[in-house]
Structures are given as structure tokens and as C-alpha cells.
Amino acid sequence: MTRTEKLDKILLFLIAIDIKELKKEPINKKITIEFINEALTELELVDWEMDSLKDELINEELIIEKNNEIRITQKGKTFITR
């Protein structure tokens, strides 16, 4: 899987979380890059790669990190839905 495909999968996962929050559905886990890696087993990321992908998404302002959790930004939603 390419780096771009991994980034896309992370953003799509975060959109799904965002939709759950908008529907006021409970989210029982802390949304971290580690949690996403566990949930999306096809990613198979190692520690340095998780950090690298997360940093890239934050630097591009596609996600934000707040209280040790990550969420997709409006820019991220626009980017991944195009």
C-alpha cells in the first residue's frame, strides 16, 4: 500500500468518526493514530510511520490533535471528498 493510500484511509476513517459524532452516537475509544492503526489492520504501520503520517496530516492542516486525540478538519473533509 502506498503512502498516499495510507493517508487517504486515515482521513476516511476520521470522516466516519466525524459522522458518528454528528449523529450523536457514542465513541467508546480515544481516537489516536495508534487506535486507527489497530482498527485498520491493513495499514500495518510501525511506530515511526504512524508518527510520520500523523505529522504530515497535521502540517497540511487536514487533521488536528487536541487532548491527545486526532480529528479531521474541514480542510481535510474537503480534501478527501474530492
Secondary structure, 3 states (H helix, E strand, C coil): CCHHHHHHHHHHHHHHHHHHHHCCCCCCCCCCHHHHHHHCCCCCCCHHHHHHHHHHHHHCCCEEEECCEEEECHHHHHHHCC
